[in-house]
Amino acid sequence: MNIYIGNLPYSVTEDDLREAFSRFGQVDSANIIMDKFSGRSKGFGFVDMSSDEEGRTAIEAMNEQDFKGRTIKVNEARPREERAPRRDRY
């Protein structure tokens, strides 16, 4: 199950996410989305868990909880929407 985690503190690392969610089951991957220009966290990320049951347990336990000073939003990730191609600006 792919899980979305929002409102993360900018200081959180992928290892922090992996450690927090591994309490609920096997974490296959943890990714924090970074701004490609500044290199800073965008304040959200994703965790892949090996089973849907473990993922649902993690969502229920972690949603609206304090994580390193901020109340995080946790839910099942939705498929990425296709966006229209960007036009080049001159």
ChimeraX attribute file (.defattr): number of C-alpha atoms within 10 A of each C-alpha:
attribute: neighborCount
match mode: 1-to-1
recipient: residues
	/A:1	17
	/A:2	20
	/A:3	21
	/A:4	18
	/A:5	23
	/A:6	20
	/A:7	16
	/A:8	23
	/A:9	17
	/A:10	13
	/A:11	10
	/A:12	16
	/A:13	16
	/A:14	16
	/A:15	13
	/A:16	14
	/A:17	21
	/A:18	20
	/A:19	13
	/A:20	14
	/A:21	23
	/A:22	16
	/A:23	11
	/A:24	18
	/A:25	15
	/A:26	15
	/A:27	21
	/A:28	14
	/A:29	15
	/A:30	20
	/A:31	17
	/A:32	22
	/A:33	14
	/A:34	15
	/A:35	11
	/A:36	9
	/A:37	6
	/A:38	8
	/A:39	9
	/A:40	13
	/A:41	18
	/A:42	17
	/A:43	18
	/A:44	20
	/A:45	23
	/A:46	22
	/A:47	24
	/A:48	21
	/A:49	24
	/A:50	15
	/A:51	14
	/A:52	14
	/A:53	13
	/A:54	18
	/A:55	24
	/A:56	17
	/A:57	13
	/A:58	21
	/A:59	20
	/A:60	12
	/A:61	13
	/A:62	20
	/A:63	16
	/A:64	15
	/A:65	14
	/A:66	12
	/A:67	18
	/A:68	12
	/A:69	9
	/A:70	13
	/A:71	16
	/A:72	19
	/A:73	18
	/A:74	22
	/A:75	18
	/A:76	17
	/A:77	15
	/A:78	9
	/A:79	7
	/A:80	6
	/A:81	6
	/A:82	6
	/A:83	6
	/A:84	6
	/A:85	6
	/A:86	6
	/A:87	6
	/A:88	5
	/A:89	4
	/A:90	3
